[in-house]
Amino acid sequence: MLGLHLSRRIQHAATGFILLLISYIIPPYPIGFILLSIATAAFYHLHWKRVHDETWDRWYLDRFGRLLRDHERGEWDDAAATALKDVGTKPPPINHGRQRISAPALPGAFYFLLGTTLSTLLFPVVVAQTSLLILSIADPMAGIVGVWFSEYLNWNITWNQLLFERRQRRREGSKLRSIGDGPSVAGSVACAITSILCTYVYFSSIGNYSTTSDASRHSISLSFHSRICIGIMTAAAEAMSGRNNLPLVGTVLVDDNLTIPLVVGSLIHWLNGV
């Protein structure tokens, strides 16, 4: 079960549920927005400290290292310390003249906080809550299903294979069963279905919500086709965000913890004309 990275995915979902619970206790705007902004800024400052100070980096990795992806860890240059050890000399103290080989990327948790903060600022309360719920459940579900199909069922199709390699594989007479790299079709389908189901938590066919700017009431209606659209676009945001060498795009989009809540909130507004 190690390949599923359950610790990170459980932490991801738990953080979202905790923030959702707090949103029912503390007014999301402006108090919640201010607190989220402070937490986001503090997280960024902590990341800056661990990039430049090995003491902070070791402290952070000791406590949260098992929740980090490889590119979020970074690496220090141990060559000097190893050379001194080989000749029987005591290694230098922490952060004494040592340089980083690679700096850690901003963790997904930072983008989670940033996406939640911006959603709280930009969208009505219930829209922001829906965006957070989808981010908390649909994103980890995509990863779990994708890993399950590839590593445990030994059958997985990635979007790269489906869109760009299928014709070549047919010419070669081989079946499209290799694992490949990139987001999986199975994970995207799971993400879309989960997103659709999450919309029913806050929105039935017609529901009411209050805006963050005034106390007026607006009627919001999500048809089944609107929910399908939200599911598809959420899955697309999850599949494309943070990927290297995107086909037809040739760039890297920001982390899906930021894009998913903004995509979901914007779609709900657009589909309802509010």
C-alpha positions in Angstrom: 0.0 0.0 0.0 3.1 2.3 0.1 2.6 3.3 -3.5 -0.7 4.8 -2.7 1.0 7.4 -0.5 -2.0 7.1 1.9 -0.4 9.3 4.6 -0.2 12.3 2.3 -3.7 11.7 0.8 -5.3 11.3 4.2 -3.6 14.5 5.4 -4.8 16.3 2.3 -8.5 15.3 2.9 -8.3 15.9 6.6 -7.0 19.4 6.1 -9.9 20.2 3.8 -12.5 18.8 6.2 -11.0 20.8 9.1 -11.1 24.0 7.1 -14.7 23.2 6.1 -15.7 22.7 9.7 -14.0 26.0 10.7 -15.9 27.8 8.0 -19.1 27.0 9.9 -17.7 28.4 13.1 -15.7 31.5 11.9 -17.2 33.8 9.2 -15.2 32.9 6.0 -15.1 36.6 5.0 -13.5 38.7 6.2 -12.2 37.0 9.3 -11.6 33.6 7.7 -9.9 35.2 4.7 -7.5 37.2 7.0 -6.6 34.1 9.0 -6.0 32.1 5.8 -3.8 34.9 4.4 -1.7 34.9 7.6 -1.4 31.1 7.5 -0.4 31.2 3.8 2.2 33.9 4.4 3.6 32.1 7.4 3.9 28.8 5.4 5.8 30.6 2.6 8.2 32.1 5.2 8.8 28.7 6.7 9.6 27.4 3.2 12.0 30.2 2.6 13.7 29.4 5.9 14.2 25.8 5.1 15.5 26.6 1.6 18.3 28.7 3.1 18.9 27.2 6.6 19.6 23.5 7.0 18.6 23.5 10.6 15.1 24.6 9.7 15.1 22.1 6.8 16.0 19.2 9.1 13.3 20.3 11.6 10.7 20.4 8.8 11.7 17.1 7.3 11.7 15.3 10.6 8.1 16.3 11.2 6.6 16.4 7.7 9.0 14.6 5.5 6.8 11.5 5.0 4.1 13.8 3.5 6.4 15.4 0.9 6.9 14.4 -2.7 10.5 13.9 -3.9 10.8 17.3 -5.6 9.6 19.0 -2.4 12.5 17.7 -0.3 15.6 19.3 -1.9 19.2 18.2 -1.4 22.2 19.6 0.4 25.8 19.2 -0.8 27.4 16.5 1.4 30.7 16.2 -0.5 32.7 18.4 1.9 31.5 16.6 5.0 32.1 13.2 3.4 35.7 14.1 2.4 36.5 15.3 6.0 35.0 12.1 7.4 37.2 10.0 5.1 40.4 11.6 6.5 39.2 11.3 10.1 38.3 15.0 10.6 35.1 16.0 12.3 32.4 17.1 9.8 31.5 20.8 9.9 28.5 21.9 11.9 25.1 22.2 10.2 24.8 24.9 7.6 28.5 25.8 7.8 29.6 26.6 4.3 27.3 24.0 2.7 25.3 24.7 -0.4 22.2 23.3 -1.8 22.4 21.0 -4.8 18.6 21.4 -5.4 16.1 23.6 -3.7 12.8 22.1 -2.6 9.7 23.1 -4.5 6.9 24.8 -2.7 4.9 21.9 -1.1 1.3 21.2 -2.3 0.1 22.3 1.2 1.1 25.9 0.4 -0.9 25.9 -2.8 -3.8 24.2 -0.9 -3.8 27.2 1.5 -3.4 29.7 -1.3 -6.2 28.2 -3.3 -8.5 28.1 -0.3 -7.6 31.7 0.5 -8.3 33.0 -3.0 -11.6 31.1 -3.1 -12.7 32.6 0.1 -12.0 36.1 -1.3 -13.4 35.6 -4.8 -16.5 33.4 -4.3 -19.6 33.3 -2.2 -19.3 31.2 0.9 -21.1 28.1 -0.4 -19.2 28.2 -3.7 -15.9 28.4 -1.8 -17.0 25.5 0.4 -17.9 23.4 -2.6 -14.6 24.1 -4.2 -12.8 23.1 -1.0 -14.8 19.9 -0.7 -14.0 18.9 -4.3 -10.3 19.7 -3.7 -10.3 17.7 -0.5 -11.8 14.5 -2.0 -11.5 14.5 -5.8 -7.8 15.2 -5.9 -6.6 12.4 -3.7 -9.2 10.1 -5.2 -7.7 10.6 -8.6 -4.3 9.7 -7.3 -5.5 6.6 -5.4 -7.4 5.2 -8.4 -4.6 6.0 -10.8 -2.0 4.2 -8.6 -4.4 1.3 -8.0 -4.9 0.7 -11.7 -1.2 1.0 -12.6 0.6 -0.7 -9.7 -1.9 -3.1 -8.3 -4.1 -4.1 -11.2 -1.1 -3.7 -13.6 -3.4 -2.1 -16.2 -3.4 1.5 -16.8 -3.8 4.0 -19.7 -2.3 7.4 -19.4 -3.6 10.4 -21.4 -0.3 10.5 -23.3 -0.8 7.0 -24.5 -4.5 7.5 -25.3 -4.0 10.7 -27.3 -0.6 10.4 -28.8 0.7 6.9 -28.8 -2.4 4.8 -29.6 -1.9 5.0 -33.4 1.8 4.1 -33.1 1.0 1.1 -30.9 -1.7 -0.1 -33.3 0.9 0.0 -36.1 3.3 -2.0 -33.9 0.5 -4.5 -33.1 0.9 -4.1 -29.3 -1.9 -3.7 -26.8 -2.3 -0.4 -24.9 -1.5 -1.9 -21.5 1.8 -0.4 -20.4 1.8 1.9 -17.4 3.5 4.9 -19.1 4.1 8.3 -17.5 1.7 11.1 -16.7 -1.9 11.3 -15.5 -4.0 8.2 -15.9 -7.4 8.0 -17.6 -8.8 6.0 -14.6 -7.6 8.6 -12.2 -9.3 11.4 -14.2 -12.6 9.5 -14.4 -12.5 9.0 -10.6 -11.8 12.7 -10.2 -14.7 13.7 -12.4 -17.2 11.3 -10.8 -16.1 12.4 -7.3 -16.4 16.1 -8.2 -20.0 15.6 -9.6 -21.0 13.8 -6.4 -19.5 16.6 -4.3 -21.8 19.2 -6.0 -24.8 17.4 -4.6 -23.6 18.1 -1.0 -24.2 21.9 -1.3 -26.4 22.2 -4.4 -29.5 20.2 -5.2 -31.4 21.1 -8.4 -32.1 24.5 -6.9 -30.7 25.9 -3.7 -30.0 29.2 -1.9 -26.7 30.8 -0.9 -25.6 34.2 0.5 -22.8 36.2 -1.1 -19.8 37.4 0.8 -20.4 41.0 -0.2 -24.0 41.5 1.0 -26.8 39.6 2.6 -29.0 39.2 -0.5 -30.1 35.7 -1.5 -29.5 34.2 -4.9 -31.1 31.2 -6.4 -28.5 28.8 -7.9 -29.4 25.9 -10.1 -27.0 23.2 -11.3 -28.4 20.9 -14.0 -26.9 17.5 -14.5 -25.1 18.7 -17.6 -23.6 21.6 -15.5 -22.3 19.0 -13.0 -20.9 16.9 -15.8 -19.1 20.1 -17.0 -17.7 20.8 -13.5 -16.5 17.2 -13.2 -14.8 17.2 -16.6 -13.0 20.5 -16.1 -11.9 19.5 -12.5 -10.4 16.3 -13.9 -8.7 18.3 -16.6 -7.2 20.7 -14.1 -6.0 17.8 -11.9 -4.5 16.0 -14.9 -2.7 19.1 -16.4 -1.6 21.1 -13.4 2.0 20.7 -12.2 2.9 18.4 -15.2 6.1 18.9 -17.1 6.1 19.1 -20.9 2.4 19.3 -21.4 1.4 18.1 -24.9 0.1 21.0 -27.1 0.9 23.5 -24.3 4.6 23.2 -23.8 4.7 24.7 -20.3 4.0 23.8 -16.7 0.8 24.9 -15.0 0.7 25.6 -11.3 -0.2 23.0 -8.7 -3.6 21.5 -8.9 -4.3 22.5 -5.3 -4.5 26.1 -6.6 -6.1 25.5 -10.0 -8.9 23.1 -8.8 -10.7 25.4 -6.4 -10.4 28.4 -8.8 -11.7 26.3 -11.7 -14.6 24.9 -9.8 -15.7 28.3 -8.3 -15.4 30.1 -11.6 -17.4 27.4 -13.4 -20.3 27.6 -10.8 -20.4 31.4 -11.4 -20.3 31.1 -15.1 -22.8 28.3 -15.4 -25.3 30.3 -13.3 -24.5 33.8 -14.6 -23.7 35.2 -11.2 
